[in-house]
Amino acid sequence: MLSIKRIYMIIGLIILIAVLSLVAFTTWYTVDESEQAVILTFGKVEEGITEPGLNFKLPWPIQSVEKLSKETFSLQFGYEEQDGQIKEFPDETKMITGDENIVLADMVVQWKITDPSKYLYNVDNPREVLYDATSASLRSIIGSSKIDDALTSGKAEIEADVRDLLSSLIEKYDIGISILAVKLQDVELPNDEVRQAFTNVTDARETMNTKLNEAKKYQNKRMNEAEGEKAALMANAQGDKAARIETARGDVAVFDKLYEEYKNNPNITKQRLILETIDQVLPGAEIYIMKDEGNTMKYFPIRPLESTKPQVQEEGSEKNQ
């Protein structure tokens, strides 16, 4: 009997040690800086833990902990990259644009878990839901876009529209994740012949833009030159205007002086003006002063006297000496 009791005691002790060990090892847990946790009480979500460190809870099976990563995940739509090898899924990426052309479009979506409880329990497979939502959003935006926009300059706008639509869908599904960014990887045509045709169109568009830039550059150059010529002409015109005004003022001053002389001696001034005008109009003409008495015309030669006048003055000066 004693041996049986001892056996029972040993078994009880073992059970007690096992229970105490279970309690000891399941009442505390650690959360790393790159992790977030959810506490479950009999399978029901109680609270979320986002702060790193050592935490305590009720022992299992009363409470349990589910840990999730805080990292940013990447969803590859239309292809899969493993060990440096890329596997494409053209059937998933084939889409029709708004102008009824077929394109192949694949995308990368960056996302992270923001609500662990919703991520774990609101849907069975949140990654699959995200993949389907990405496909629906991209097809919707591509379906309302033109092929030129999808292949060339409209990619950034398409990415922004896909992100907005995908974010609204994910918020509506309430699966505890947030969309950080979307990036179109490749948008191309399904066959080489059509692809080459659109490549030629793109090259022609780039050539057109280059020619337009060169034309604008030449236009700006000619406009600057024209502005310079205009400024030079305006400056010359202003200078000519000022010169003419000053000349006119000088003429007015001369006229005023002549008029004053004319008022003092009208006849003399009149004759002087006539002689000066004749000298200006006919600078090489001989001038004579004539007097007609009826029978004989007498004249007084002016030019010869003008030429001999210096000699007479010189002779007079020599006599004085």
Beta strands, then each sheet from edge to edge (+ up, - down):
strand 1: 28-31
strand 2: 35-41
strand 3: 44-49
strand 4: 53-56
strand 5: 63-69
strand 6: 73-77
strand 7: 79-82
strand 8: 85-88
strand 9: 94-96
strand 10: 102-113
strand 11: 177-188
strand 12: 288-292
strand 13: 297-301
sheet 1: 1+ 4-
sheet 2: 3+ 2- 5+
sheet 3: 6+ 10- 9+
sheet 4: 6+ 10- 11+
sheet 5: 7+ 8-
sheet 6: 12+ 13-
end
